[in-house]
Amino acid sequence: MQTMRGWLAGLVFAMLAVGAMAAEPVLTVTAGGRTATHTPGSLLAHPAATTITIPQDVSYKRSMTYRAVPIAALLAGVAPNATLRFTASDGFAATLMAAPLLAAGDGARAYLAVEPADAPWPPLKAGDTATAGPFYLVWVRPERGRIVPEQWPYQVAQIEQTLPLAERFPAIAPAAGLAAGGQVNRGFAAFTKNCMVCHTLNLGGDAALGPDLNVPFNPTEYLRADALRRLLRDPQSLRRWPAAKMPAFDTTILSDRELNDILAYLRHMTNRKVPVPAAK
């Protein structure tokens, strides 16, 4: 009887352990011609794992210390000119060039911060339990690489090597023949870097947080230019509600020239709308 009890206890313990493993968050990385899955435990045990301190963390607005793995250690075989899509569990999707992610040395350097199960990070907002974990792309010395807040995706669930946005979604691109360094194309570059992590345009893009910014209407068609600038600089100053997620873009993140370039791109795209599917 004692043997049977011991066997049953061992079986229950094994089942609980399997259940705990199954519940552990998983990050999938598809890049460099292979797919790998990682858990917080496996990454915290990674040979390259280290402790880093971010003096002014973008999400927590204060100094944060993390156990983290250089993101380059998870991107073996990825070329610097490749693009990678970071998809978060809340629908945020950032498509980043590989070069800054792979960079080492004393410039901006990217790490994947990992939230330990036994030492959770603080909530992102008061009254909410959600943290930036379990996987969060952070940067040491971001100012040396002009890294903007939209390049700090948190709650990352998948990293995938993919084609550039304009190749996957041609309808977001400006008209062919415009000067590569002209205002509209500069605005397109700034828009894809700062806006397409949350929005789509002409129904193209990976994000699922904000509305489409060209169909059925482009914001330049229903907001005065001064109001649109105010919306970008401080969204809550124009329309306030507690659940708002749109961040403010001050001049340290988006210069006046870049803001004007984005508006030029948006105005240009009003004449390049795609048909809106009929409502079902």
PAMARTI-286484 format. One record per residue (C-alpha): residue number from 1; residue in one letter; chain; x, y, z negated. Coordinates in nm, 3 decimals, always signed. Layout:
BEGIN
+-----+----+----+---------+---------+---------+
:   i : aa : ch :       u :       v :       w :
+-----+----+----+---------+---------+---------+
: NUM :  A :  A :       X :       Y :       Z :
...
+-----+----+----+---------+---------+---------+
% end
This chain:
BEGIN
+-----+----+----+---------+---------+---------+
:   i : aa : ch :       u :       v :       w :
+-----+----+----+---------+---------+---------+
:   1 :  M :  A :  +0.000 :  +0.000 :  +0.000 :
:   2 :  Q :  A :  +0.283 :  +0.238 :  -0.089 :
:   3 :  T :  A :  +0.447 :  +0.158 :  +0.244 :
:   4 :  M :  A :  +0.123 :  +0.235 :  +0.427 :
:   5 :  R :  A :  +0.088 :  +0.563 :  +0.239 :
:   6 :  G :  A :  +0.445 :  +0.656 :  +0.328 :
:   7 :  W :  A :  +0.384 :  +0.571 :  +0.692 :
:   8 :  L :  A :  +0.065 :  +0.780 :  +0.699 :
:   9 :  A :  A :  +0.240 :  +1.071 :  +0.530 :
:  10 :  G :  A :  +0.520 :  +1.053 :  +0.785 :
:  11 :  L :  A :  +0.269 :  +1.046 :  +1.070 :
:  12 :  V :  A :  +0.085 :  +1.351 :  +0.937 :
:  13 :  F :  A :  +0.414 :  +1.538 :  +0.894 :
:  14 :  A :  A :  +0.516 :  +1.453 :  +1.251 :
:  15 :  M :  A :  +0.180 :  +1.568 :  +1.388 :
:  16 :  L :  A :  +0.204 :  +1.896 :  +1.197 :
:  17 :  A :  A :  +0.557 :  +1.951 :  +1.329 :
:  18 :  V :  A :  +0.446 :  +1.888 :  +1.688 :
:  19 :  G :  A :  +0.152 :  +2.126 :  +1.638 :
:  20 :  A :  A :  +0.385 :  +2.394 :  +1.503 :
:  21 :  M :  A :  +0.618 :  +2.353 :  +1.801 :
:  22 :  A :  A :  +0.324 :  +2.374 :  +2.040 :
:  23 :  A :  A :  +0.211 :  +2.697 :  +1.876 :
:  24 :  E :  A :  +0.552 :  +2.860 :  +1.904 :
:  25 :  P :  A :  +0.553 :  +3.139 :  +2.166 :
:  26 :  V :  A :  +0.720 :  +3.059 :  +2.497 :
:  27 :  L :  A :  +0.901 :  +3.287 :  +2.741 :
:  28 :  T :  A :  +0.928 :  +3.163 :  +3.100 :
:  29 :  V :  A :  +1.218 :  +3.290 :  +3.311 :
:  30 :  T :  A :  +1.211 :  +3.215 :  +3.685 :
:  31 :  A :  A :  +1.524 :  +3.360 :  +3.839 :
:  32 :  G :  A :  +1.842 :  +3.260 :  +4.017 :
:  33 :  G :  A :  +1.670 :  +2.964 :  +4.180 :
:  34 :  R :  A :  +1.560 :  +2.794 :  +3.858 :
:  35 :  T :  A :  +1.293 :  +2.809 :  +3.589 :
:  36 :  A :  A :  +1.370 :  +2.793 :  +3.219 :
:  37 :  T :  A :  +1.151 :  +2.818 :  +2.911 :
:  38 :  H :  A :  +1.264 :  +2.967 :  +2.583 :
:  39 :  T :  A :  +1.116 :  +2.984 :  +2.236 :
:  40 :  P :  A :  +1.214 :  +3.228 :  +1.963 :
:  41 :  G :  A :  +1.398 :  +2.948 :  +1.788 :
:  42 :  S :  A :  +1.601 :  +2.849 :  +2.094 :
:  43 :  L :  A :  +1.695 :  +3.209 :  +2.170 :
:  44 :  L :  A :  +1.793 :  +3.288 :  +1.812 :
:  45 :  A :  A :  +2.025 :  +2.986 :  +1.833 :
:  46 :  H :  A :  +2.166 :  +3.097 :  +2.171 :
:  47 :  P :  A :  +2.548 :  +3.123 :  +2.170 :
:  48 :  A :  A :  +2.524 :  +3.485 :  +2.290 :
:  49 :  A :  A :  +2.274 :  +3.591 :  +2.021 :
:  50 :  T :  A :  +2.394 :  +3.891 :  +1.824 :
:  51 :  T :  A :  +2.269 :  +4.166 :  +1.593 :
:  52 :  I :  A :  +2.208 :  +4.507 :  +1.750 :
:  53 :  T :  A :  +2.080 :  +4.836 :  +1.614 :
:  54 :  I :  A :  +1.873 :  +5.074 :  +1.826 :
:  55 :  P :  A :  +1.897 :  +5.423 :  +1.670 :
:  56 :  Q :  A :  +1.574 :  +5.550 :  +1.827 :
:  57 :  D :  A :  +1.361 :  +5.258 :  +1.937 :
:  58 :  V :  A :  +1.108 :  +5.358 :  +2.205 :
:  59 :  S :  A :  +0.820 :  +5.156 :  +2.061 :
:  60 :  Y :  A :  +0.880 :  +5.205 :  +1.689 :
:  61 :  K :  A :  +1.005 :  +5.567 :  +1.708 :
:  62 :  R :  A :  +1.278 :  +5.497 :  +1.453 :
:  63 :  S :  A :  +1.595 :  +5.296 :  +1.403 :
:  64 :  M :  A :  +1.545 :  +4.921 :  +1.441 :
:  65 :  T :  A :  +1.783 :  +4.627 :  +1.398 :
:  66 :  Y :  A :  +1.724 :  +4.309 :  +1.595 :
:  67 :  R :  A :  +1.866 :  +3.967 :  +1.666 :
:  68 :  A :  A :  +1.894 :  +3.971 :  +2.042 :
:  69 :  V :  A :  +2.044 :  +3.802 :  +2.345 :
:  70 :  P :  A :  +2.200 :  +4.001 :  +2.631 :
:  71 :  I :  A :  +1.939 :  +3.971 :  +2.906 :
:  72 :  A :  A :  +2.218 :  +3.894 :  +3.153 :
:  73 :  A :  A :  +2.275 :  +3.566 :  +2.969 :
:  74 :  L :  A :  +1.929 :  +3.452 :  +3.082 :
:  75 :  L :  A :  +1.969 :  +3.565 :  +3.444 :
:  76 :  A :  A :  +2.244 :  +3.338 :  +3.576 :
:  77 :  G :  A :  +2.262 :  +3.341 :  +3.955 :
:  78 :  V :  A :  +2.069 :  +3.668 :  +3.996 :
:  79 :  A :  A :  +2.230 :  +3.920 :  +4.233 :
:  80 :  P :  A :  +2.254 :  +4.288 :  +4.132 :
:  81 :  N :  A :  +2.032 :  +4.395 :  +4.424 :
:  82 :  A :  A :  +1.750 :  +4.161 :  +4.320 :
:  83 :  T :  A :  +1.433 :  +4.276 :  +4.147 :
:  84 :  L :  A :  +1.274 :  +4.122 :  +3.840 :
:  85 :  R :  A :  +0.920 :  +4.148 :  +3.711 :
:  86 :  F :  A :  +0.862 :  +4.155 :  +3.335 :
:  87 :  T :  A :  +0.501 :  +4.066 :  +3.257 :
:  88 :  A :  A :  +0.362 :  +4.131 :  +2.910 :
:  89 :  S :  A :  +0.073 :  +3.953 :  +2.745 :
:  90 :  D :  A :  -0.140 :  +4.271 :  +2.756 :
:  91 :  G :  A :  -0.116 :  +4.318 :  +3.135 :
:  92 :  F :  A :  +0.178 :  +4.561 :  +3.141 :
:  93 :  A :  A :  +0.411 :  +4.469 :  +3.429 :
:  94 :  A :  A :  +0.749 :  +4.633 :  +3.492 :
:  95 :  T :  A :  +0.948 :  +4.559 :  +3.808 :
:  96 :  L :  A :  +1.313 :  +4.642 :  +3.743 :
:  97 :  M :  A :  +1.627 :  +4.634 :  +3.951 :
:  98 :  A :  A :  +1.865 :  +4.361 :  +3.836 :
:  99 :  A :  A :  +2.180 :  +4.577 :  +3.843 :
: 100 :  P :  A :  +2.120 :  +4.766 :  +3.515 :
: 101 :  L :  A :  +1.995 :  +4.447 :  +3.349 :
: 102 :  L :  A :  +2.317 :  +4.266 :  +3.438 :
: 103 :  A :  A :  +2.550 :  +4.554 :  +3.347 :
: 104 :  A :  A :  +2.798 :  +4.515 :  +3.062 :
: 105 :  G :  A :  +3.061 :  +4.755 :  +2.931 :
: 106 :  D :  A :  +2.995 :  +5.083 :  +2.753 :
: 107 :  G :  A :  +2.703 :  +5.203 :  +2.966 :
: 108 :  A :  A :  +2.336 :  +5.123 :  +2.909 :
: 109 :  R :  A :  +2.301 :  +4.756 :  +2.821 :
: 110 :  A :  A :  +1.985 :  +4.545 :  +2.813 :
: 111 :  Y :  A :  +1.902 :  +4.290 :  +2.545 :
: 112 :  L :  A :  +1.608 :  +4.065 :  +2.480 :
: 113 :  A :  A :  +1.516 :  +4.118 :  +2.116 :
: 114 :  V :  A :  +1.361 :  +3.811 :  +1.953 :
: 115 :  E :  A :  +1.118 :  +3.825 :  +1.663 :
: 116 :  P :  A :  +1.191 :  +3.557 :  +1.399 :
: 117 :  A :  A :  +0.887 :  +3.365 :  +1.276 :
: 118 :  D :  A :  +0.997 :  +3.408 :  +0.915 :
: 119 :  A :  A :  +1.073 :  +3.780 :  +0.943 :
: 120 :  P :  A :  +0.807 :  +3.949 :  +1.159 :
: 121 :  W :  A :  +0.862 :  +4.302 :  +1.286 :
: 122 :  P :  A :  +0.641 :  +4.590 :  +1.175 :
: 123 :  P :  A :  +0.307 :  +4.646 :  +1.351 :
: 124 :  L :  A :  +0.320 :  +4.888 :  +1.642 :
: 125 :  K :  A :  +0.021 :  +5.083 :  +1.509 :
: 126 :  A :  A :  -0.122 :  +5.140 :  +1.165 :
: 127 :  G :  A :  -0.420 :  +4.916 :  +1.102 :
: 128 :  D :  A :  -0.316 :  +4.666 :  +1.370 :
: 129 :  T :  A :  -0.121 :  +4.344 :  +1.328 :
: 130 :  A :  A :  +0.037 :  +4.338 :  +1.676 :
: 131 :  T :  A :  +0.414 :  +4.383 :  +1.689 :
: 132 :  A :  A :  +0.649 :  +4.431 :  +1.987 :
: 133 :  G :  A :  +0.736 :  +4.063 :  +1.966 :
: 134 :  P :  A :  +0.796 :  +3.790 :  +2.013 :
: 135 :  F :  A :  +1.014 :  +3.903 :  +2.306 :
: 136 :  Y :  A :  +1.102 :  +4.267 :  +2.370 :
: 137 :  L :  A :  +1.341 :  +4.420 :  +2.625 :
: 138 :  V :  A :  +1.550 :  +4.684 :  +2.448 :
: 139 :  W :  A :  +1.846 :  +4.896 :  +2.552 :
: 140 :  V :  A :  +2.165 :  +5.001 :  +2.381 :
: 141 :  R :  A :  +2.282 :  +5.347 :  +2.497 :
: 142 :  P :  A :  +1.978 :  +5.395 :  +2.729 :
: 143 :  E :  A :  +2.069 :  +5.759 :  +2.790 :
: 144 :  R :  A :  +2.375 :  +5.646 :  +2.987 :
: 145 :  G :  A :  +2.157 :  +5.473 :  +3.243 :
: 146 :  R :  A :  +1.856 :  +5.708 :  +3.259 :
: 147 :  I :  A :  +1.641 :  +5.429 :  +3.117 :
: 148 :  V :  A :  +1.282 :  +5.546 :  +3.068 :
: 149 :  P :  A :  +1.028 :  +5.412 :  +2.814 :
: 150 :  E :  A :  +0.850 :  +5.212 :  +3.084 :
: 151 :  Q :  A :  +1.166 :  +5.004 :  +3.113 :
: 152 :  W :  A :  +1.122 :  +4.875 :  +2.755 :
: 153 :  P :  A :  +0.847 :  +4.614 :  +2.802 :
: 154 :  Y :  A :  +0.737 :  +4.443 :  +2.482 :
: 155 :  Q :  A :  +0.531 :  +4.129 :  +2.416 :
: 156 :  V :  A :  +0.702 :  +3.987 :  +2.725 :
: 157 :  A :  A :  +0.560 :  +3.652 :  +2.836 :
: 158 :  Q :  A :  +0.732 :  +3.601 :  +3.173 :
: 159 :  I :  A :  +1.037 :  +3.720 :  +3.364 :
: 160 :  E :  A :  +1.033 :  +3.642 :  +3.734 :
: 161 :  Q :  A :  +1.262 :  +3.726 :  +4.025 :
: 162 :  T :  A :  +1.050 :  +3.876 :  +4.297 :
: 163 :  L :  A :  +1.053 :  +4.099 :  +4.604 :
: 164 :  P :  A :  +1.045 :  +4.479 :  +4.561 :
: 165 :  L :  A :  +0.701 :  +4.628 :  +4.505 :
: 166 :  A :  A :  +0.681 :  +4.794 :  +4.847 :
: 167 :  E :  A :  +0.750 :  +4.462 :  +5.021 :
: 168 :  R :  A :  +0.484 :  +4.279 :  +4.823 :
: 169 :  F :  A :  +0.231 :  +4.565 :  +4.842 :
: 170 :  P :  A :  +0.295 :  +4.763 :  +5.164 :
: 171 :  A :  A :  -0.013 :  +4.982 :  +5.110 :
: 172 :  I :  A :  +0.162 :  +5.168 :  +4.825 :
: 173 :  A :  A :  +0.437 :  +5.299 :  +5.055 :
: 174 :  P :  A :  +0.433 :  +5.648 :  +5.210 :
: 175 :  A :  A :  +0.403 :  +5.688 :  +5.585 :
: 176 :  A :  A :  +0.699 :  +5.569 :  +5.786 :
: 177 :  G :  A :  +0.921 :  +5.837 :  +5.932 :
: 178 :  L :  A :  +0.929 :  +6.067 :  +5.630 :
: 179 :  A :  A :  +1.275 :  +6.172 :  +5.515 :
: 180 :  A :  A :  +1.419 :  +5.915 :  +5.276 :
: 181 :  G :  A :  +1.533 :  +6.190 :  +5.041 :
: 182 :  G :  A :  +1.225 :  +6.406 :  +5.091 :
: 183 :  Q :  A :  +0.978 :  +6.499 :  +4.820 :
: 184 :  V :  A :  +0.718 :  +6.234 :  +4.902 :
: 185 :  N :  A :  +0.967 :  +5.946 :  +4.898 :
: 186 :  R :  A :  +1.131 :  +6.084 :  +4.584 :
: 187 :  G :  A :  +0.784 :  +6.091 :  +4.431 :
: 188 :  F :  A :  +0.722 :  +5.734 :  +4.541 :
: 189 :  A :  A :  +1.040 :  +5.621 :  +4.364 :
: 190 :  A :  A :  +0.946 :  +5.811 :  +4.046 :
: 191 :  F :  A :  +0.590 :  +5.677 :  +4.064 :
: 192 :  T :  A :  +0.697 :  +5.313 :  +4.091 :
: 193 :  K :  A :  +0.938 :  +5.358 :  +3.800 :
: 194 :  N :  A :  +0.705 :  +5.540 :  +3.563 :
: 195 :  C :  A :  +0.346 :  +5.472 :  +3.668 :
: 196 :  M :  A :  +0.311 :  +5.131 :  +3.829 :
: 197 :  V :  A :  +0.387 :  +4.950 :  +3.505 :
: 198 :  C :  A :  +0.026 :  +5.027 :  +3.406 :
: 199 :  H :  A :  -0.154 :  +5.131 :  +3.727 :
: 200 :  T :  A :  -0.216 :  +5.003 :  +4.076 :
: 201 :  L :  A :  -0.237 :  +5.216 :  +4.389 :
: 202 :  N :  A :  -0.438 :  +5.121 :  +4.697 :
: 203 :  L :  A :  -0.522 :  +4.805 :  +4.499 :
: 204 :  G :  A :  -0.154 :  +4.707 :  +4.512 :
: 205 :  G :  A :  +0.064 :  +4.631 :  +4.212 :
: 206 :  D :  A :  +0.110 :  +4.387 :  +3.927 :
: 207 :  A :  A :  -0.025 :  +4.586 :  +3.633 :
: 208 :  A :  A :  -0.369 :  +4.551 :  +3.481 :
: 209 :  L :  A :  -0.382 :  +4.822 :  +3.215 :
: 210 :  G :  A :  -0.488 :  +5.142 :  +3.388 :
: 211 :  P :  A :  -0.714 :  +5.234 :  +3.682 :
: 212 :  D :  A :  -0.611 :  +5.242 :  +4.044 :
: 213 :  L :  A :  -0.473 :  +5.585 :  +4.133 :
: 214 :  N :  A :  -0.591 :  +5.615 :  +4.493 :
: 215 :  V :  A :  -0.918 :  +5.427 :  +4.539 :
: 216 :  P :  A :  -1.192 :  +5.512 :  +4.525 :
: 217 :  F :  A :  -1.048 :  +5.852 :  +4.430 :
: 218 :  N :  A :  -0.700 :  +5.988 :  +4.377 :
: 219 :  P :  A :  -0.655 :  +6.201 :  +4.060 :
: 220 :  T :  A :  -0.542 :  +6.494 :  +4.277 :
: 221 :  E :  A :  -0.895 :  +6.492 :  +4.423 :
: 222 :  Y :  A :  -1.079 :  +6.543 :  +4.094 :
: 223 :  L :  A :  -0.829 :  +6.715 :  +3.863 :
: 224 :  R :  A :  -0.682 :  +7.062 :  +3.906 :
: 225 :  A :  A :  -0.304 :  +7.059 :  +3.943 :
: 226 :  D :  A :  -0.256 :  +7.225 :  +3.604 :
: 227 :  A :  A :  -0.486 :  +6.973 :  +3.436 :
: 228 :  L :  A :  -0.307 :  +6.682 :  +3.599 :
: 229 :  R :  A :  +0.029 :  +6.814 :  +3.482 :
: 230 :  R :  A :  -0.114 :  +6.849 :  +3.132 :
: 231 :  L :  A :  -0.247 :  +6.493 :  +3.146 :
: 232 :  L :  A :  +0.097 :  +6.359 :  +3.231 :
: 233 :  R :  A :  +0.281 :  +6.570 :  +2.976 :
: 234 :  D :  A :  +0.038 :  +6.502 :  +2.689 :
: 235 :  P :  A :  -0.263 :  +6.283 :  +2.773 :
: 236 :  Q :  A :  -0.429 :  +6.331 :  +2.436 :
: 237 :  S :  A :  -0.431 :  +6.709 :  +2.481 :
: 238 :  L :  A :  -0.663 :  +6.670 :  +2.780 :
: 239 :  R :  A :  -0.886 :  +6.379 :  +2.682 :
: 240 :  R :  A :  -0.858 :  +6.224 :  +2.340 :
: 241 :  W :  A :  -0.978 :  +5.884 :  +2.224 :
: 242 :  P :  A :  -0.836 :  +5.644 :  +1.962 :
: 243 :  A :  A :  -0.781 :  +5.349 :  +2.197 :
: 244 :  A :  A :  -0.582 :  +5.549 :  +2.454 :
: 245 :  K :  A :  -0.260 :  +5.379 :  +2.564 :
: 246 :  M :  A :  -0.119 :  +5.626 :  +2.816 :
: 247 :  P :  A :  +0.209 :  +5.769 :  +2.682 :
: 248 :  A :  A :  +0.326 :  +6.128 :  +2.708 :
: 249 :  F :  A :  +0.593 :  +6.204 :  +2.968 :
: 250 :  D :  A :  +0.796 :  +6.495 :  +2.837 :
: 251 :  T :  A :  +1.081 :  +6.655 :  +3.030 :
: 252 :  T :  A :  +1.340 :  +6.422 :  +2.877 :
: 253 :  I :  A :  +1.160 :  +6.131 :  +3.046 :
: 254 :  L :  A :  +1.017 :  +6.296 :  +3.357 :
: 255 :  S :  A :  +1.172 :  +6.620 :  +3.477 :
: 256 :  D :  A :  +0.960 :  +6.899 :  +3.625 :
: 257 :  R :  A :  +1.102 :  +6.814 :  +3.966 :
: 258 :  E :  A :  +1.009 :  +6.446 :  +3.929 :
: 259 :  L :  A :  +0.659 :  +6.539 :  +3.812 :
: 260 :  N :  A :  +0.613 :  +6.763 :  +4.118 :
: 261 :  D :  A :  +0.747 :  +6.483 :  +4.338 :
: 262 :  I :  A :  +0.491 :  +6.239 :  +4.196 :
: 263 :  L :  A :  +0.210 :  +6.486 :  +4.263 :
: 264 :  A :  A :  +0.335 :  +6.528 :  +4.622 :
: 265 :  Y :  A :  +0.332 :  +6.151 :  +4.667 :
: 266 :  L :  A :  -0.020 :  +6.122 :  +4.524 :
: 267 :  R :  A :  -0.149 :  +6.401 :  +4.750 :
: 268 :  H :  A :  +0.013 :  +6.228 :  +5.048 :
: 269 :  M :  A :  -0.158 :  +5.899 :  +4.962 :
: 270 :  T :  A :  -0.507 :  +6.053 :  +4.965 :
: 271 :  N :  A :  -0.492 :  +6.016 :  +5.344 :
: 272 :  R :  A :  -0.371 :  +5.655 :  +5.325 :
: 273 :  K :  A :  -0.654 :  +5.489 :  +5.133 :
: 274 :  V :  A :  -0.742 :  +5.124 :  +5.177 :
: 275 :  P :  A :  -1.106 :  +5.010 :  +5.195 :
: 276 :  V :  A :  -1.262 :  +4.938 :  +4.857 :
: 277 :  P :  A :  -1.415 :  +4.589 :  +4.833 :
: 278 :  A :  A :  -1.790 :  +4.587 :  +4.787 :
: 279 :  A :  A :  -1.906 :  +4.534 :  +4.429 :
: 280 :  K :  A :  -2.026 :  +4.184 :  +4.357 :
+-----+----+----+---------+---------+---------+
% end
